[in-house]
Amino acid sequence: MMELFISCGLASLFENGDIRVIAGMSGIELAHETLERSGMASERAVPRHTISLSPEYWCGVALARAQWRSGLRFEQLLDFFPVSAFIADYAQKRVAFLDALPLDISDADRAEKIRAFGSQYAAEAAAAAVSGHGGGTADAPRDTSLKTIRMKNGLSQSQLANASGVPLRTIQQYEQRQKDINKARAEYIMMLSAALNCDPASLLEKKQG
């Protein structure tokens, strides 16, 4: 579908900020427009909102964010943003995230946490792709324990900073391995583990043999 989106000309309109494309169409409408412009017209479905948004949806969000941040064309982005790898990785981590949710959580809270997880995952994948320019999700280093546990809790970095009292920049440096969390101040580890409801030791990095 992404190749059709590019070849039919809609990607170019998106890249140039065409208001009808970036704000006037739902994802389903955009998909139908892509098919029609590509000579593959189909019966239009009525757009509807669902609680559980698909890996493909969040992949689209990540690509859009990466395009906005970088100013690159979608055709260029596909050279270092592996769509299939994103979808597979997100689907796997979403299952782990869902398994970690409390059994007694309400449907509304569950839906909110799922959306927060997807949004944060897409945002971080886009940022990694843009900063890496050739790395993307497929070649990205293993996530830190802190990032994995944070995402399972459905928290953004700023939300964790607010909940724990640990500075946002410090959290970012731990997750990017600019600082070694194994050498962190003990109080920071305790503050983070309290906010994430986890064992303090689980935040530490295992040394690779």
N, C-alpha and C positions, 0 to 999 in steps of 0.2 A: 504493500500500500504506500510506503514511503517513497518508493521509486515513482509511482504514479503521481503522487502529490507533487513531486519535483518536476516530472516531465510534462504535466498538464498545465503548468504555469501558476498554480495556486501558491506554491512555495515562494516564488518570486514576489507575489503580492504580499504575502505575510512578511517577508524580509524587508519590504519597503513600507511597512506600516499601514497597509490598506485597512481602513477601519471596518469595512464589511467582513473581512476575513478574520481579523484578530479579535473583534468584539461583537460582530453581528451574527455570528453563526455558532451553533452548538457543535460538539465533536461529531455527532451523528450527521448533522447537516453538512459539515465539511467533508465527511467521508462520502456522502451521496454526491456532492458537487464534484469531488475528485473522480468518482466513477463515471459520472455523466460526461465530464470533460474528456475522459479517456475512452469514450465510446462504449462504456459498460453500464449503461443506465439500468437501475433496478427500482422496484417499488419503494417509495420513501417511508421509513418507519417514523412513528411519532416519537420525538426525543423524550426520554424519561430519565429521572435521576434515580440512582441505585445506591444502596448503602455500601455495597462492596464494589469498589472501582477496580477494574482489571489491571494486570501488569502492563498491558498495552496502553491503557489510559495514562498511567504514570510515566511510561516511556515517552509518550507524546509531550507530557508536561516537562520532562527533563530536557528533551530536544528543544522545545520552545524556549526554556530558560537559557540553555546553552547558546542558542542563536541570539537572544537578546543581549546576553552578557558579552559575547565575542564579536558580534557584528558580522560573523562569517555566514556564508550561504549554507543551506542545509546540505547541499551536495558536498561541500567541504567537510562539514561536521561528520558525515557518515564515514569519512576516511579514518576517524579516530574515536568515534562513538559507536561501539558494537551493539546494535539494537538487540540481537538475539541473546547476547550475554547479559544485557541489562534485564530483559524480561525473565530469563531463567533465574538469575541471581535474586531479583526482587521477589519472585514467586516463592523461592526457597526460604528467604528470610521472613517473608510475610507469614508463612506457616509457623515458623519458630516464634514470631511475635504473637500470633493468635494463641498458640499453646501456652504462652506465658501469662495471658490475661486471666484475672480471677474468674472463677466459674459463676459467681453471683453478680457479675457486672451487668448493668442494665443495657438494653439494646441501644439506647441513645448514647450512652457513654462508650459502648463498644464501637459504634459507628464513628464517633468523634475521634477515638484513639486510632482507629484504622486509617482514617483520613489524614490525621496528623503524621502517622508513620509514613504513609505514601508520599505526602507532600515533602516531608523532611528528606526522605530517601531520594526523591527526584531532585530536590534542590542540591543535595550534596553530590549526587552523581554528575549533575550539570557543572557544578563548580570544579569538581575533580577533572572532568573532561576538558574544560576550558583552560585550567591552569596547567594541565599536562600536555595539551596539544600533541596528541599522538599516543597518549596512554589510555585514558578512558576507563570504563569499568572492567574491561577484560584483563588489563595489565596492572590494575591498581594493587598496591600492597595490601596484605591482610589487614582487616580492620582491627583496631586496638580493642582490648576487652572493654574499656570505658565506652567507646562508641557503640559496640554491640549491645551492651547492657542498657545504655541510654536509649537506643532506638527501640529495644524491646519494651521499654517503658513509655514509648510514644512521646518522648520529650525532644525538643530542639536544644541546641547548645545554649541558647539564651534562656530558655525555660529552666534548664538544669542549673545554670548560674544563679538564677533568681531563687530557685528552690533550695539550693545548697549553701549559697553564700560564697562559693568559690568564684573568683573573677572569670568572666567569659573568656578573656584572652588566654588565661591559664588552661582552661578546658580545651580550647582550640589547639594550644601548643602540645598538650598531652595527646590529643587525638591525631595530630599531624606528626607526632614523634619528634617535635622540635625540642620538647623537654621529656626527660625520662620519668614516667610516672612512678617507677620503682624507687626513685630518689625523692619523691614528693614529701612535703611536710606531712607528718602523721595526722595533723588536724584536718588537712584537706582531704585525705583519704577517708577519714571518718565522716566528714561533712558530705562528701559525695555518696558514700555507701548508705548514709541515712536517707538522703534524698531519693536514692535509687532502690532502697529497701533490699540491699544485697550484702553479702559477706564482704568486708573490706578487702580480704585477700583476693577475691575474684576480679578486682579492678587492676591488679598487678599483671605485668606482662611476663609470659613464660619465655625464657631465653631459648632461642632456636639452636639446636645442636649443630 
